Amino acid sequence: MIKEAAVFFTPLYNRSIELLIAPTQNFEMIWFVVPLIIITLLMTFYFARYTYEELGWNTAVGNSLVLIFISIDLLRYLFNLSDPSSFQNYLIHWTETMVVLGVAIEGILLLYTNFLHFLPKRVAFFISSPLPVNLTAYVVMAIVYTEVPIEWITLWAALAIFLVLFTTLSLLKHLLHWQIERIHEVQKEEEKEAKIKKKIEEEVERSENKKKKVKLKK
């Protein structure tokens, strides 16, 4: 049993690391990876701050466009692999081309279903949220830019990375939400104390004014 687990988890771990370090193998990826990371983290912080809000159909439509734009750029990259550039590159690298076209079709289908509100809101907002969309784009970029093998273990590695990131970002979101709520509570307490202090000062001022009026009458 242990040996069987090792046979699966060792390649899974190695492939996950291979995907994660892909930008170090081809620095051209960084120009796309950095914005994807920033968007994912920014949206995590946003929904930690505004927990009562949800993604929104318009944002879901916008997120689906990410897959389409990334696919277009990857097709450009494959086209320019030879000198001079040639459409034959799509046949030479047919497996990468098929993966890119598959992601493009996924993006178009997401765009279509989100535009028409075809899927249930919870399902649509989850699969169109930044993490699933951006991670899909990242994995496909790693396959094309660094020639990560197109195998089942790559799919499992991508799923493992998704689960780790989803858990990490969910914990981060809850931690940030708790911290923000705590700050709000402290601010409310300070405001309450400030109001009480102001009220006391006003009472003292009234009392002193009354005493002055009494003295003036005498």
C-alpha positions in Angstrom: 0.0 0.0 0.0 2.8 2.4 0.9 4.7 1.6 -2.2 1.7 2.1 -4.4 1.1 5.5 -2.7 4.7 6.4 -3.3 4.5 5.4 -6.9 1.6 8.0 -7.3 2.6 10.8 -4.9 6.3 11.0 -5.8 5.6 11.9 -9.5 2.7 14.0 -8.4 4.9 16.0 -6.1 7.7 16.3 -8.8 5.2 17.4 -11.4 3.6 20.0 -9.0 7.1 21.5 -8.4 7.8 21.5 -12.1 4.6 23.5 -12.7 5.3 25.9 -9.9 8.9 26.7 -11.0 7.9 27.0 -14.7 8.4 30.8 -14.8 12.1 30.3 -13.8 12.5 28.1 -16.9 11.0 30.7 -19.3 11.0 34.2 -18.0 8.6 35.3 -20.7 5.9 33.7 -18.6 6.5 36.2 -15.8 4.8 39.0 -17.8 1.5 37.1 -17.6 2.0 35.3 -14.3 2.6 38.4 -12.1 -0.8 40.1 -13.2 -2.6 36.8 -12.6 -1.1 36.5 -9.1 -1.9 40.2 -8.3 -5.5 39.8 -9.5 -6.0 36.6 -7.5 -4.7 38.1 -4.3 -6.5 41.4 -4.8 -9.8 39.7 -5.2 -9.1 37.6 -2.1 -8.5 40.8 -0.1 -11.6 42.4 -1.6 -13.9 39.6 -0.6 -12.3 39.4 2.8 -13.2 43.1 3.2 -16.7 42.9 1.6 -18.0 39.4 2.6 -21.6 40.4 1.9 -20.8 40.8 -1.8 -20.6 38.1 -4.5 -18.6 37.9 -7.7 -21.3 39.2 -10.1 -22.3 38.1 -13.6 -20.4 41.0 -15.2 -17.2 40.0 -13.4 -17.7 36.4 -14.3 -18.0 37.4 -18.0 -14.8 39.4 -17.7 -12.9 36.6 -16.0 -13.9 34.2 -18.8 -12.1 36.5 -21.3 -8.8 35.8 -19.5 -8.8 32.3 -20.9 -9.5 33.6 -24.4 -6.8 36.2 -24.3 -4.2 33.8 -22.9 -5.1 31.3 -25.6 -4.6 33.9 -28.3 -1.2 34.8 -26.9 -0.2 31.1 -26.7 -1.2 30.6 -30.3 1.0 33.6 -31.2 3.9 32.0 -29.2 3.5 28.7 -31.1 3.3 30.5 -34.4 6.6 32.3 -33.7 8.5 29.2 -32.5 10.3 28.9 -35.9 12.2 31.5 -37.9 10.5 32.5 -40.0 7.1 32.1 -38.3 4.9 29.4 -39.7 1.5 27.9 -39.4 3.3 24.5 -39.6 4.3 25.0 -36.0 0.7 24.2 -35.0 1.1 20.8 -36.7 4.6 20.2 -35.3 3.4 21.0 -31.8 0.0 19.6 -32.3 -0.5 18.4 -28.7 0.2 21.9 -27.3 -2.0 23.4 -30.0 -4.9 21.1 -29.0 -4.6 22.1 -25.3 -4.5 25.8 -26.2 -7.6 25.4 -28.4 -9.3 23.4 -25.7 -8.7 26.2 -23.2 -9.9 28.8 -25.8 -13.1 26.7 -26.3 -13.5 26.6 -22.5 -13.2 30.4 -22.3 -15.8 30.8 -25.1 -18.2 28.4 -23.3 -17.7 30.2 -20.0 -18.3 33.6 -21.8 -21.5 32.2 -23.4 -22.9 30.7 -20.3 -22.1 33.6 -18.1 -23.4 36.1 -20.6 -26.7 34.3 -20.7 -26.8 33.4 -17.0 -27.2 29.8 -18.1 -25.6 28.0 -15.1 -26.8 28.3 -11.5 -25.2 31.4 -9.9 -23.1 29.6 -7.4 -21.7 27.2 -9.9 -21.0 29.9 -12.5 -19.4 32.2 -9.9 -17.1 29.5 -8.6 -15.8 28.2 -11.9 -15.4 31.8 -13.2 -13.7 33.1 -10.0 -10.1 34.3 -10.3 -8.4 31.2 -8.8 -9.8 28.5 -11.2 -9.5 30.7 -14.2 -6.1 32.1 -13.5 -4.7 28.7 -12.5 -6.0 27.1 -15.7 -4.3 29.9 -17.6 -1.1 29.3 -15.7 -1.0 25.6 -16.2 -1.6 25.9 -19.9 1.2 28.5 -20.1 3.6 26.2 -18.3 2.7 23.4 -20.8 3.4 25.6 -23.8 6.2 27.8 -22.6 8.3 25.1 -20.8 7.0 21.9 -22.5 5.6 20.3 -19.3 4.4 16.9 -20.5 0.7 16.6 -21.3 -0.1 13.6 -19.1 -2.7 12.6 -16.5 -0.2 13.3 -13.7 0.0 16.9 -14.9 -3.8 17.2 -14.5 -3.6 15.7 -11.1 -0.7 18.0 -10.2 -2.8 21.0 -11.3 -5.7 19.8 -9.2 -3.4 19.3 -6.2 -2.1 22.9 -6.6 -5.6 24.2 -6.9 -6.7 22.5 -3.7 -3.7 23.8 -1.8 -4.2 27.3 -3.1 -7.9 27.2 -2.5 -7.4 26.1 1.1 -4.6 28.7 1.7 -6.6 31.6 0.1 -9.8 30.6 2.0 -7.9 30.6 5.3 -6.2 33.9 4.4 -9.6 35.4 3.5 -11.1 34.3 6.8 -8.1 35.6 8.7 -8.2 38.9 7.0 -12.0 39.1 7.6 -11.5 38.4 11.3 -8.8 41.0 11.5 -10.9 43.6 9.7 -13.9 42.9 11.9 -11.6 43.2 15.0 -10.4 46.6 13.7 -14.0 47.7 13.2 -14.9 46.6 16.7 -12.0 48.6 18.1 -13.0 51.6 16.1 -16.6 51.4 17.3 -15.4 51.1 20.9 -13.1 54.1 20.4 -16.0 56.1 18.8 -18.3 55.1 21.7 -15.7 56.2 24.3 -15.2 59.4 22.4 -19.0 60.1 22.4 -19.2 59.3 26.2 -16.2 61.6 26.8 -17.7 64.4 24.7 -21.0 64.0 26.5 -19.3 64.2 29.9 -17.4 67.3 28.8 -20.7 68.9 27.6 -22.3 68.1 31.0 -19.4 69.6 32.9 -19.5 72.6 30.6 -23.3 73.0 31.3 -22.7 72.6 35.0 -20.0 75.3 35.0 -22.2 77.6 32.9 -25.0 77.2 35.5 -22.7 78.0 38.3 -21.5 81.1 36.5 -25.1 82.3 36.0 -25.9 81.7 39.6 -22.9 83.8 40.7 -23.9 86.6 38.3 -27.4 86.7 39.7 -26.0 87.0 43.3 
